[in-house]
């Protein structure tokens, strides 16, 4: 079953399968853990670049906070992460 959501569709069967598979791996290896790493580079002023796996993110502060406004600030990423 696919439900319509604002901005896209969610394949509920696929979502459930991913969750079930993740739970099974956790039960099979109770001492295991997920490790995520990021390499952060200061570009200039408040502008930073993060390499996370195959992805590159930029983080900056607003001009009013002595940044260049080239990207979201750290708090914006934090708030978004809570929603994810």
C-alpha atoms as an extended CHARMM CRD file, in Angstrom:
* protein
*
        84  EXT
         1         1  UNK       CA              0.0000000000        0.0000000000        0.0000000000  PROA      1               0.0000000000
         2         2  UNK       CA              1.2950000000        3.4570000000       -0.9090000000  PROA      2               0.0000000000
         3         3  UNK       CA             -0.0140000000        6.4880000000        0.9510000000  PROA      3               0.0000000000
         4         4  UNK       CA              0.0660000000        9.9810000000       -0.4870000000  PROA      4               0.0000000000
         5         5  UNK       CA              1.8580000000       12.5300000000        1.6480000000  PROA      5               0.0000000000
         6         6  UNK       CA              2.6290000000       16.1710000000        0.9370000000  PROA      6               0.0000000000
         7         7  UNK       CA              5.6320000000       16.2440000000       -1.3880000000  PROA      7               0.0000000000
         8         8  UNK       CA              5.6910000000       12.5590000000       -2.2640000000  PROA      8               0.0000000000
         9         9  UNK       CA              4.6130000000        9.0160000000       -1.5770000000  PROA      9               0.0000000000
        10        10  UNK       CA              5.5630000000        6.5550000000        1.1170000000  PROA      10              0.0000000000
        11        11  UNK       CA              5.7420000000        2.8730000000        0.2440000000  PROA      11              0.0000000000
        12        12  UNK       CA              4.5190000000        1.4840000000        3.5680000000  PROA      12              0.0000000000
        13        13  UNK       CA              5.4140000000       -2.1060000000        2.6780000000  PROA      13              0.0000000000
        14        14  UNK       CA              9.0050000000       -1.0820000000        1.9180000000  PROA      14              0.0000000000
        15        15  UNK       CA              9.1850000000        1.0280000000        5.0940000000  PROA      15              0.0000000000
        16        16  UNK       CA              7.9200000000       -1.8560000000        7.2220000000  PROA      16              0.0000000000
        17        17  UNK       CA             10.3860000000       -4.2840000000        5.5870000000  PROA      17              0.0000000000
        18        18  UNK       CA             13.3270000000       -1.9620000000        6.3250000000  PROA      18              0.0000000000
        19        19  UNK       CA             12.2030000000       -1.5950000000        9.9530000000  PROA      19              0.0000000000
        20        20  UNK       CA             11.6570000000       -5.3640000000       10.3470000000  PROA      20              0.0000000000
        21        21  UNK       CA             15.0880000000       -6.1290000000        8.8750000000  PROA      21              0.0000000000
        22        22  UNK       CA             16.7400000000       -3.5700000000       11.1580000000  PROA      22              0.0000000000
        23        23  UNK       CA             15.0150000000       -5.0400000000       14.2200000000  PROA      23              0.0000000000
        24        24  UNK       CA             16.0980000000       -8.5630000000       13.2720000000  PROA      24              0.0000000000
        25        25  UNK       CA             19.7290000000       -7.4720000000       12.8880000000  PROA      25              0.0000000000
        26        26  UNK       CA             19.5250000000       -5.8330000000       16.3190000000  PROA      26              0.0000000000
        27        27  UNK       CA             18.1660000000       -9.0090000000       17.9150000000  PROA      27              0.0000000000
        28        28  UNK       CA             20.7900000000      -11.1770000000       16.1910000000  PROA      28              0.0000000000
        29        29  UNK       CA             23.6560000000       -8.9320000000       17.3500000000  PROA      29              0.0000000000
        30        30  UNK       CA             22.5750000000       -7.3150000000       20.6450000000  PROA      30              0.0000000000
        31        31  UNK       CA             26.0480000000       -5.8420000000       21.2940000000  PROA      31              0.0000000000
        32        32  UNK       CA             26.3140000000       -4.2200000000       17.8690000000  PROA      32              0.0000000000
        33        33  UNK       CA             25.8470000000       -0.5340000000       17.2690000000  PROA      33              0.0000000000
        34        34  UNK       CA             25.5250000000        1.8850000000       14.3820000000  PROA      34              0.0000000000
        35        35  UNK       CA             28.4680000000        4.2350000000       13.8810000000  PROA      35              0.0000000000
        36        36  UNK       CA             28.2250000000        7.4320000000       11.8370000000  PROA      36              0.0000000000
        37        37  UNK       CA             31.1940000000        9.6410000000       11.1470000000  PROA      37              0.0000000000
        38        38  UNK       CA             31.5990000000       13.1070000000        9.6810000000  PROA      38              0.0000000000
        39        39  UNK       CA             34.7480000000       14.9750000000        8.6660000000  PROA      39              0.0000000000
        40        40  UNK       CA             34.3310000000       18.7000000000        9.3150000000  PROA      40              0.0000000000
        41        41  UNK       CA             36.4790000000       21.3330000000        7.6020000000  PROA      41              0.0000000000
        42        42  UNK       CA             36.4520000000       25.0500000000        8.4400000000  PROA      42              0.0000000000
        43        43  UNK       CA             36.3840000000       26.8610000000        5.0870000000  PROA      43              0.0000000000
        44        44  UNK       CA             36.3370000000       30.4980000000        6.2570000000  PROA      44              0.0000000000
        45        45  UNK       CA             34.7750000000       32.6130000000        8.9890000000  PROA      45              0.0000000000
        46        46  UNK       CA             31.7340000000       30.5560000000       10.1040000000  PROA      46              0.0000000000
        47        47  UNK       CA             31.4520000000       28.4910000000        6.8810000000  PROA      47              0.0000000000
        48        48  UNK       CA             32.0790000000       24.7870000000        7.4490000000  PROA      48              0.0000000000
        49        49  UNK       CA             31.9060000000       21.7180000000        5.2060000000  PROA      49              0.0000000000
        50        50  UNK       CA             30.9590000000       18.2590000000        6.4570000000  PROA      50              0.0000000000
        51        51  UNK       CA             31.6980000000       15.0550000000        4.5510000000  PROA      51              0.0000000000
        52        52  UNK       CA             29.3350000000       12.2870000000        5.6390000000  PROA      52              0.0000000000
        53        53  UNK       CA             29.7770000000        9.1590000000        3.5600000000  PROA      53              0.0000000000
        54        54  UNK       CA             29.1710000000       10.1660000000       -0.0570000000  PROA      54              0.0000000000
        55        55  UNK       CA             27.4830000000       13.4420000000        0.9000000000  PROA      55              0.0000000000
        56        56  UNK       CA             28.7960000000       16.9570000000        1.4320000000  PROA      56              0.0000000000
        57        57  UNK       CA             26.9200000000       19.4260000000        3.6250000000  PROA      57              0.0000000000
        58        58  UNK       CA             27.6990000000       23.0730000000        4.2600000000  PROA      58              0.0000000000
        59        59  UNK       CA             26.9220000000       24.9620000000        7.4070000000  PROA      59              0.0000000000
        60        60  UNK       CA             27.1600000000       28.7090000000        7.9340000000  PROA      60              0.0000000000
        61        61  UNK       CA             25.7120000000       31.3760000000       10.1600000000  PROA      61              0.0000000000
        62        62  UNK       CA             23.5560000000       34.3270000000        9.1910000000  PROA      62              0.0000000000
        63        63  UNK       CA             25.3270000000       37.6070000000        8.4100000000  PROA      63              0.0000000000
        64        64  UNK       CA             23.9070000000       39.0080000000       11.6460000000  PROA      64              0.0000000000
        65        65  UNK       CA             25.9090000000       36.3260000000       13.4810000000  PROA      65              0.0000000000
        66        66  UNK       CA             29.1690000000       37.1090000000       11.6140000000  PROA      66              0.0000000000
        67        67  UNK       CA             28.6100000000       34.4040000000        9.0050000000  PROA      67              0.0000000000
        68        68  UNK       CA             28.1770000000       34.6170000000        5.2530000000  PROA      68              0.0000000000
        69        69  UNK       CA             24.6610000000       33.1690000000        5.0830000000  PROA      69              0.0000000000
        70        70  UNK       CA             25.8210000000       30.5150000000        2.5780000000  PROA      70              0.0000000000
        71        71  UNK       CA             23.9090000000       27.6990000000        4.2670000000  PROA      71              0.0000000000
        72        72  UNK       CA             21.8240000000       26.6920000000        7.2700000000  PROA      72              0.0000000000
        73        73  UNK       CA             23.2760000000       27.2020000000       10.7230000000  PROA      73              0.0000000000
        74        74  UNK       CA             24.1290000000       24.3180000000       13.0520000000  PROA      74              0.0000000000
        75        75  UNK       CA             20.9130000000       24.7260000000       15.0400000000  PROA      75              0.0000000000
        76        76  UNK       CA             18.8690000000       24.3860000000       11.8270000000  PROA      76              0.0000000000
        77        77  UNK       CA             20.5420000000       21.0400000000       11.0960000000  PROA      77              0.0000000000
        78        78  UNK       CA             19.9180000000       19.9240000000       14.6710000000  PROA      78              0.0000000000
        79        79  UNK       CA             16.2330000000       20.8230000000       14.4820000000  PROA      79              0.0000000000
        80        80  UNK       CA             15.8870000000       19.0430000000       11.1280000000  PROA      80              0.0000000000
        81        81  UNK       CA             17.6270000000       15.9430000000       12.5230000000  PROA      81              0.0000000000
        82        82  UNK       CA             15.0610000000       15.6730000000       15.2880000000  PROA      82              0.0000000000
        83        83  UNK       CA             12.3400000000       15.6020000000       12.6320000000  PROA      83              0.0000000000
        84        84  UNK       CA             14.1270000000       12.9550000000       10.5870000000  PROA      84              0.0000000000
